[in-house]
Amino acid sequence: MTSFWMDCGWRTGVLGTCYYGYRTELTKLRALLKSRALTIVTGPKGSGKTEFLRYFLENYVGKGYVLIDPTETAERGGVGRASSLVSLRKRLMEAAESAVSVFKAVRVAGEALLDAARHAKGYIVLAVDTIPGGTSEDMQELVTMASMLTNNPKLSGRVKAVVAADSRTVSYGLADTLSHLSVGWLTLNGLDEASMAALMNEYLMGGGRCGLGVDAFIERVGGLPAYLTSGACYEPEEWFVEREHYFRSVVAKISAESGVGYEKVLRTVCRVLRAEGAEALGDALSWVVADELVRAGVAYRVMPGSGVIRPTVRYYGLVCGAHSST
């Protein structure tokens, strides 16, 4: 029987359950925080990056962090909440009010970071949750922040950053640009099946509703807790029809842009998903397909240092299985 780990001293924000899984990843992030200036946490949508980051900050960092949420309204300056670093929080909010990007706000408020670091016993942790699709300006500012924390002797070792990023932002180009800097990568691949089953059972016993049973949810969606409050549970039949339509629209787009026939692209897409990436296949079309699948959110890239991609939702793999002739 597969064992799982949970912490019922913590209640998740949306589902209201105990915290399940990712114990190995929490340990890895703690190690990366010590050895890298900036760590990027990525993974498919719904894998629990936001909850993971908040759990880590409260339980592994403590008071010495500031958490910034770029999705917060401009009135709040993009700073979702902070610990006891009141002065730093205020300075970041003031900077964010006049800055286009949250990362630019960090750079503008660099002196506040220095002030906080001087009074800290250890290091300050600056956490950003979550970069959504990732504009080119956001990515450039992310690179600037990584460079600043790596190369500025006043900040290096005193200020660390953890950034949660949508998997669509993890391109080969970004990884290459950051390759000379003190940057670590951590991928959340979704909860293991035992943890996901335990979490879903607790959610359902607590009054949550889902049109799929536990086994069916795991088989068709995977270990992605955020989808428990989505159409995957409320209107599963319609939701899966939409997923298949989207999958086929992505295939059609790749076909139109590459000039390769739809059926051949579909076969290549399914081969790439089954092989978990383009490296195992080696042909040029497979590399193009893999990159487009990541950009479209149909697949995500497993970092670091790997061409491996996996379906963001297990159903995309099942769509391929339904067309076994491909």
C-alpha positions in Angstrom: 0.0 0.0 0.0 1.4 3.4 -1.0 2.0 5.7 1.9 1.5 9.4 1.7 2.3 12.4 3.8 0.0 15.1 5.2 -0.1 18.0 7.6 -3.4 18.7 9.2 -2.0 21.6 11.1 -2.4 23.5 7.8 -5.7 24.1 6.1 -5.6 24.8 2.4 -7.0 28.1 1.2 -9.6 27.0 -1.3 -10.4 23.4 -0.6 -10.1 23.6 3.2 -8.3 20.3 3.5 -5.1 19.2 5.2 -1.9 19.8 3.2 -0.9 16.6 1.2 2.2 15.5 -0.6 5.2 17.3 -2.0 7.3 16.5 1.0 10.4 15.7 -1.2 9.9 18.9 -3.1 9.7 20.9 0.1 13.1 19.5 1.1 14.5 20.2 -2.4 13.3 23.8 -2.3 14.9 24.3 1.1 18.2 23.1 -0.3 17.9 25.3 -3.4 17.1 28.3 -1.3 20.4 27.9 0.5 22.5 27.3 -2.6 20.8 29.6 -5.2 20.0 33.3 -5.4 16.7 32.6 -7.2 14.6 29.4 -7.5 11.8 29.1 -10.1 9.0 26.7 -9.1 7.1 25.5 -12.1 4.6 22.8 -13.1 1.3 22.3 -14.8 -1.7 24.5 -14.0 -3.6 23.1 -11.0 -0.6 21.3 -9.5 -0.8 23.5 -6.3 2.1 25.9 -6.8 0.4 28.7 -4.9 -0.4 26.6 -1.9 3.0 24.9 -2.0 4.8 28.3 -1.9 2.7 29.6 1.0 3.1 26.4 2.9 6.9 26.5 2.4 7.2 30.1 3.5 5.2 29.7 6.7 6.7 26.3 7.7 10.3 26.4 6.3 11.2 30.2 6.3 9.2 31.8 9.1 9.2 35.5 9.5 11.9 36.6 7.1 10.0 36.8 3.9 7.9 39.0 1.7 5.2 37.5 -0.6 4.2 39.4 -3.7 1.2 38.5 -5.8 1.3 40.0 -9.3 -2.4 39.3 -9.8 -3.4 41.5 -6.9 -5.1 44.8 -7.8 -3.0 47.9 -8.5 -4.6 49.5 -5.5 -2.8 47.0 -3.2 0.4 47.5 -5.1 0.7 43.8 -5.9 1.9 42.9 -2.4 -0.4 40.2 -1.2 0.9 39.9 2.3 4.2 40.2 4.2 5.5 38.8 7.4 7.1 41.2 10.0 9.1 43.2 7.4 6.7 46.1 7.6 9.2 48.7 6.2 10.2 46.5 3.3 6.5 45.8 2.5 5.7 49.5 2.5 8.6 50.3 0.2 7.7 47.5 -2.2 4.1 48.7 -2.3 5.2 52.3 -3.1 7.5 51.1 -5.8 4.8 48.8 -7.3 2.3 51.7 -7.6 4.6 53.4 -10.2 6.1 50.3 -11.8 4.6 48.4 -14.7 6.0 45.0 -13.6 6.2 43.4 -10.2 9.9 42.6 -10.9 10.5 46.2 -11.8 9.1 47.1 -8.4 11.6 44.8 -6.8 14.4 46.6 -8.7 13.1 50.0 -7.8 12.9 49.0 -4.1 16.4 47.6 -4.1 17.5 49.9 -1.3 14.6 48.6 0.9 15.9 45.1 0.3 19.3 46.2 1.4 18.0 47.8 4.5 16.0 44.7 5.4 19.0 42.4 4.7 21.3 44.5 7.0 19.0 43.9 9.9 18.3 40.2 9.2 20.1 37.5 11.1 20.0 35.2 8.1 18.7 36.1 4.6 15.5 37.7 3.4 13.3 35.6 1.1 11.4 37.5 -1.6 8.6 35.3 -3.0 6.6 36.0 -6.1 3.4 34.1 -6.8 2.5 33.4 -9.6 3.7 34.7 -13.0 0.7 33.8 -15.3 1.3 33.5 -19.0 4.5 35.6 -18.8 4.9 38.7 -21.0 8.2 39.5 -22.6 8.6 42.4 -20.2 7.9 40.1 -17.2 10.5 37.7 -18.4 13.1 40.4 -18.9 12.5 41.7 -15.4 12.8 38.2 -14.0 16.2 37.9 -15.7 17.2 41.3 -14.3 16.2 40.3 -10.8 18.2 37.0 -11.1 21.2 39.0 -12.3 20.8 41.5 -9.5 20.6 38.9 -6.8 23.5 36.9 -8.3 26.0 39.7 -9.0 25.3 42.5 -6.6 27.7 41.9 -3.7 25.4 43.8 -1.3 22.5 41.5 -2.1 24.2 38.2 -2.9 23.7 35.8 -0.1 21.5 38.2 1.8 18.4 38.3 -0.3 17.0 35.1 -1.9 14.0 34.8 -4.3 11.5 32.1 -5.0 9.3 32.6 -8.0 6.3 30.4 -9.0 5.8 30.4 -12.7 3.2 29.1 -15.1 4.7 26.2 -17.1 4.0 28.0 -20.4 6.8 30.5 -19.5 9.5 27.7 -19.2 11.0 28.0 -22.7 14.4 26.8 -23.8 15.2 30.4 -24.4 14.5 31.5 -20.9 16.5 28.6 -19.4 19.4 29.4 -21.6 19.3 33.1 -20.7 19.4 32.2 -17.0 22.0 29.5 -17.3 24.9 31.6 -16.2 23.2 33.0 -13.2 22.6 31.5 -9.7 19.2 30.0 -10.6 17.6 26.7 -9.5 14.5 25.0 -10.9 11.9 22.9 -9.2 9.0 21.1 -10.9 5.8 20.1 -9.2 4.5 17.2 -11.3 1.2 16.9 -9.5 0.5 14.9 -6.3 1.2 11.2 -6.2 -2.0 9.1 -6.6 -2.2 8.2 -2.9 -2.0 11.8 -1.8 -4.5 13.0 -4.4 -6.9 10.3 -3.4 -6.7 11.1 0.3 -7.1 14.9 -0.4 -10.1 14.3 -2.6 -11.7 12.0 -0.1 -11.3 14.6 2.6 -12.7 17.3 0.3 -15.8 15.2 -0.5 -16.4 14.2 3.1 -16.2 17.9 4.0 -19.1 18.8 1.7 -17.2 19.2 -1.6 -18.9 17.9 -4.7 -17.5 16.2 -7.8 -19.2 14.5 -10.8 -16.3 12.1 -11.0 -15.3 9.4 -8.6 -11.8 9.5 -7.0 -10.4 6.9 -9.4 -11.9 8.5 -12.5 -10.6 11.9 -11.5 -7.1 10.7 -11.0 -7.2 8.7 -14.3 -8.5 11.5 -16.4 -7.2 14.6 -14.7 -4.3 13.5 -12.5 -2.8 14.8 -9.2 -4.0 18.4 -9.7 -6.0 19.6 -6.7 -7.0 22.9 -8.2 -9.2 21.1 -10.7 -11.5 19.9 -7.9 -13.2 23.3 -8.0 -13.4 23.5 -11.8 -15.7 22.2 -14.5 -13.8 18.9 -14.3 -16.0 18.2 -11.3 -19.1 20.4 -11.9 -19.7 19.6 -15.5 -17.3 16.8 -16.3 -18.8 15.6 -19.6 -18.8 19.2 -21.1 -15.4 19.9 -19.6 -13.7 16.9 -21.3 -15.4 17.7 -24.6 -13.9 21.2 -24.4 -10.5 19.7 -23.6 -10.6 17.5 -26.7 -11.7 20.4 -28.8 -8.9 22.5 -27.5 -6.4 19.7 -28.1 -7.5 19.4 -31.7 -7.4 23.1 -32.2 -3.8 23.2 -31.1 -3.0 20.3 -33.5 -4.8 22.3 -36.3 -2.8 25.4 -35.5 0.5 23.6 -35.6 -0.5 22.0 -38.9 -1.5 25.4 -40.5 1.7 27.1 -39.3 4.1 24.3 -40.2 2.5 23.4 -43.5 2.4 19.7 -42.4 -0.8 17.8 -42.8 -3.2 17.5 -39.8 -3.0 13.8 -39.5 0.8 13.7 -39.5 0.9 16.5 -36.9 -1.6 14.5 -34.8 0.6 11.4 -35.0 3.6 13.4 -34.0 1.9 15.1 -31.1 0.8 11.7 -29.7 4.3 10.2 -30.3 5.8 13.2 -28.4 3.4 12.8 -25.5 3.9 9.1 -25.3 7.7 9.5 -25.4 7.5 12.3 -22.9 9.4 14.7 -25.2 11.1 15.3 -28.5 14.6 14.0 -27.5 13.5 10.3 -27.8 12.2 10.9 -31.4 14.9 13.2 -32.7 13.2 14.6 -35.8 12.7 18.4 -36.4 8.9 18.2 -36.4 8.9 16.6 -32.9 10.9 19.5 -31.5 8.5 22.1 -33.1 5.5 20.1 -31.8 6.9 19.8 -28.3 7.6 23.6 -28.1 4.1 24.4 -29.3 2.4 22.0 -26.9 4.2 23.7 -24.0 3.3 27.2 -25.3 -0.3 26.2 -25.6 -0.5 24.6 -22.2 -1.3 21.1 -23.5 2.0 19.9 -22.1 4.6 21.2 -19.6 8.4 20.9 -19.6 10.0 19.0 -16.7 12.9 21.1 -15.5 15.9 21.3 -15.0 18.1 20.3 -17.9 15.6 18.1 -19.7 13.6 18.0 -23.0 11.0 15.9 -21.2 7.5 17.1 -21.5 4.3 15.6 -20.1 0.6 16.3 -20.7 -0.7 19.0 -18.3 -3.9 17.0 -17.8 -3.9 13.2 -18.3 -6.9 13.4 -20.5 -4.8 14.8 -23.4 -2.9 11.5 -23.3 -6.2 9.6 -23.3 -7.3 11.4 -26.4 -4.2 10.0 -28.1 -5.0 6.6 -26.8 -8.5 6.8 -28.3 -6.7 7.2 -31.7 -4.3 4.3 -31.3 -3.8 4.2 -35.1 -1.8 7.4 -34.8 
